[in-house]
């Protein structure tokens, strides 16, 4: 059995009690033998002789009290040691539980962030597949002299830029071009035109351009309408990937 460390006062008390008990037992034995010899010789027993065992008994009682107190203190120290060990073990378990809870919380936070990031990316990819749309209405070619029948030309036509806003990191896959008269009931699928193609006194430029726009960018396609009578709606759909 392993005993914990005993304090020095407690050790001294135990040693003193054991020494007192041992001494008292020795004195009691000596006194008892002396009395027996005196009785054998027929000598009278004096008061001093009778007080000897009484003193020894009191010494034994005192030693027992000291020993009992020391022993109780020893058991108290054992209980305190067990209590301290239990408290330390509980504190260690609580620390482990807190650390595990923090790890689980971080894991849940990271998982939630990954899910949210994946959702945003999926939404962005879906929007890229659907395409960013922009349109503009371009009026008829203005007359240089009011009332004069001057024919508009492509060189004299006003040019506008039709721009759609996309993420800055987007890679443009395709720019679809559409053009129809402002009052036309034609569907957009039927109104698709090609870049650089003459679409009846109207034309889109052959190439699109990109320009920064804050935390995004704009994809633009220039358009010209030199019809003197019709207003045109120019529309672009920019499909991109992230």
Rosetta blueprint (number, residue, H / E / L):
1 X L
2 X L
3 X L
4 X L
5 X L
6 X L
7 X L
8 X H
9 X H
10 X H
11 X H
12 X H
13 X H
14 X H
15 X H
16 X H
17 X H
18 X H
19 X H
20 X H
21 X H
22 X H
23 X H
24 X H
25 X H
26 X H
27 X H
28 X H
29 X H
30 X H
31 X H
32 X H
33 X H
34 X H
35 X H
36 X H
37 X H
38 X H
39 X H
40 X H
41 X H
42 X L
43 X L
44 X L
45 X L
46 X L
47 X H
48 X H
49 X H
50 X H
51 X H
52 X H
53 X H
54 X H
55 X H
56 X H
57 X H
58 X H
59 X H
60 X H
61 X H
62 X H
63 X H
64 X H
65 X H
66 X H
67 X H
68 X H
69 X H
70 X H
71 X H
72 X H
73 X H
74 X H
75 X H
76 X H
77 X H
78 X H
79 X H
80 X H
81 X H
82 X H
83 X H
84 X H
85 X H
86 X H
87 X H
88 X H
89 X H
90 X H
91 X H
92 X H
93 X H
94 X H
95 X H
96 X H
97 X H
98 X H
99 X H
100 X H
101 X H
102 X H
103 X H
104 X H
105 X H
106 X H
107 X H
108 X H
109 X H
110 X H
111 X H
112 X H
113 X H
114 X H
115 X H
116 X H
117 X H
118 X H
119 X H
120 X H
121 X H
122 X H
123 X H
124 X H
125 X H
126 X H
127 X H
128 X H
129 X H
130 X H
131 X L
132 X E
133 X E
134 X E
135 X E
136 X E
137 X E
138 X E
139 X L
140 X L
141 X L
142 X L
143 X L
144 X L
145 X L
146 X L
147 X L
148 X L
149 X L
150 X L
151 X L
152 X L
153 X L
154 X L
155 X L
156 X L
157 X L
158 X L
159 X E
160 X E
161 X E
162 X E
163 X E
164 X E
165 X E
166 X E
167 X E
168 X L
169 X L
170 X L
171 X E
172 X E
173 X E
174 X E
175 X E
176 X E
177 X E
178 X E
179 X E
180 X E
181 X E
182 X L
183 X L
184 X L
185 X L
186 X L
187 X L
188 X L
189 X L
190 X L
191 X L
192 X E
193 X E
194 X L
195 X L
196 X L
197 X L
198 X E
199 X L
200 X L
201 X L
202 X E
203 X E
204 X E
205 X L
206 X L
207 X L
208 X L
209 X E
210 X E
211 X E
212 X E
213 X E
214 X L
215 X L
216 X E
217 X E
218 X E
219 X E
220 X E
221 X E
222 X E
223 X E
224 X E
225 X E
226 X L
227 X L
228 X L
229 X L
230 X L
231 X L
232 X E
233 X E
234 X E
235 X E
236 X E
237 X E
238 X E
239 X E
240 X E
241 X E
242 X L
